[in-house]
Amino acid sequence: MDNMEKLVRERRSVRTFDGRELTAADKEKLCAYMETIDNPYGLPIEFKLLPKMGCPVVVGTDLYIGAKIKDAPHLNEAFGYAFEKLVLYAQSLRIGTVWIGGTMDRGAFEKAMELSEDEVMPCVSPFGYPAKKMSVREKMMRKGVKADSRFSFEEIAFWNNFNQPLTADAAGKLFLPIETVRLAPSAVNKQPWRIIVMDGIVHFYLQRSKNFNGGRIDMQKIDMGIALCHFELTAKEQGISTEFVIEEPNILYKDGMEYIASYKFKI
Ligand SMILES: Cc1cc2nc3c(=O)[nH]c(=O)nc-3n(C[C@H](O)[C@H](O)[C@H](O)COP(=O)(O)O)c2cc1C
């Protein structure tokens, strides 16, 4: 697999595919990889290939992969972490994906996933080879959510308290793990992740956007899971050892913020 920085920089949402079916070899690789995917919450997640599906924003493929998880605390963060691993693996095979949590016939996908009452299917993604040109609709969607822009490093990263932005220079070895969070996909590109670095520990907070209420399925907590995935995998690659913990620190945070999780680290 390519390194995390490369994968994260190259990935973008793909909604226009070239019509070719995935090769048997690529399908096999995806299926084998799906079996190995873990998450820091230890919640089992079941992935499933869904042929012959469709959704309004996607053209040029009818293969989707969905995943389901038992209703439990932290299901969204666990799901975000795990599904993003699959997205990044697909990227390493040059297979296009796009997280879909809203623009789909949820009932049809839940049926295809054979969802039982105690299970949740937060998101799905189409899988296929990206077309050379984006559809007009896709271009408009990207413009609508400013999909090519991200907050600056200093807007999402802090040290010791939320009044002290962390500069890219001062981040040292933590630069890349945080940079790959900064470049992550998020629902409607709201980028709700905030990171605060303290002595030997990095805390992740969710800055809740308007109109994104938390429920059983919570898109912004899925975003947080994606952020944890990028941080942890990049840190590992950089030779930084991490330990996942849920230990809320006693620090002041802003209105609309919520503590999610932390990584203790050793550089
Ligand atoms: C949890 C989640 C849900 C999303 N749901 C949808 C969706 O329903 N429809 C869609 O077209 N894009 C969806 N997206 C894709 C985002 O709009 C996209 O990631 C963001 O605009 C940034 O663009 P990029 O992925 O090309 O970097 C979702 C992304 C995430 C992380």
The ligand as an SDF file (V2000), in Angstrom:
LIG
                    3D

 31 33  0  0  0  0  0  0  0  0999 V2000
  -19.8460   10.7300    6.6150 C   0  0  0  0  0  0  0  0  0  0  0  0
  -19.9140   11.2810    5.2050 C   0  0  0  0  0  0  0  0  0  0  0  0
  -21.1090   11.3070    4.5130 C   0  0  0  0  0  0  0  0  0  0  0  0
  -21.1760   11.7820    3.2000 C   0  0  0  0  0  0  0  0  0  0  0  0
  -22.3710   11.7230    2.5100 N   0  0  0  0  0  0  0  0  0  0  0  0
  -22.4070   12.0980    1.2050 C   0  0  0  0  0  0  0  0  0  0  0  0
  -23.6070   11.9500    0.4600 C   0  0  0  0  0  0  0  0  0  0  0  0
  -24.6380   11.4950    0.9700 O   0  0  0  0  0  0  0  0  0  0  0  0
  -23.5940   12.3050   -0.8540 N   0  0  0  0  0  0  0  0  0  0  0  0
  -22.4670   12.7900   -1.4670 C   0  0  0  0  0  0  0  0  0  0  0  0
  -22.5130   13.0630   -2.6650 O   0  0  0  0  0  0  0  0  0  0  0  0
  -21.3160   12.9690   -0.7740 N   0  0  0  0  0  0  0  0  0  0  0  0
  -21.2560   12.6260    0.5390 C   0  0  0  0  0  0  0  0  0  0  0  0
  -20.0650   12.7440    1.2400 N   0  0  0  0  0  0  0  0  0  0  0  0
  -18.8530   13.2280    0.5690 C   0  0  0  0  0  0  0  0  0  0  0  0
  -18.4410   14.6540    1.0050 C   0  0  0  0  0  0  0  0  0  0  0  0
  -19.3150   15.5980    0.4240 O   0  0  0  0  0  0  0  0  0  0  0  0
  -16.9760   14.9190    0.5960 C   0  0  0  0  0  0  0  0  0  0  0  0
  -16.1500   14.0300    1.2970 O   0  0  0  0  0  0  0  0  0  0  0  0
  -16.5290   16.3400    0.8910 C   0  0  0  0  0  0  0  0  0  0  0  0
  -17.2720   17.2480    0.1250 O   0  0  0  0  0  0  0  0  0  0  0  0
  -15.0370   16.5550    0.5740 C   0  0  0  0  0  0  0  0  0  0  0  0
  -14.7550   16.2540   -0.7710 O   0  0  0  0  0  0  0  0  0  0  0  0
  -13.6710   15.1570   -1.1260 P   0  0  0  0  0  0  0  0  0  0  0  0
  -14.1450   13.8530   -0.5150 O   0  0  0  0  0  0  0  0  0  0  0  0
  -13.6350   15.0880   -2.6300 O   0  0  0  0  0  0  0  0  0  0  0  0
  -12.3610   15.5740   -0.5230 O   0  0  0  0  0  0  0  0  0  0  0  0
  -19.9970   12.3000    2.5770 C   0  0  0  0  0  0  0  0  0  0  0  0
  -18.7920   12.2890    3.2840 C   0  0  0  0  0  0  0  0  0  0  0  0
  -18.7300   11.7680    4.5730 C   0  0  0  0  0  0  0  0  0  0  0  0
  -17.4150   11.7440    5.2880 C   0  0  0  0  0  0  0  0  0  0  0  0
  1  2  1  0
  2  3  1  0
  2 30  2  0
  3  4  2  0
  4  5  1  0
  4 28  1  0
  5  6  2  0
  6  7  1  0
  6 13  1  0
  7  8  2  0
  7  9  1  0
  9 10  1  0
 10 11  2  0
 10 12  1  0
 12 13  2  0
 13 14  1  0
 14 15  1  0
 14 28  1  0
 15 16  1  0
 16 17  1  0
 16 18  1  0
 18 19  1  0
 18 20  1  0
 20 21  1  0
 20 22  1  0
 22 23  1  0
 23 24  1  0
 24 25  2  0
 24 26  1  0
 24 27  1  0
 28 29  2  0
 29 30  1  0
 30 31  1  0
M  END
$$$$
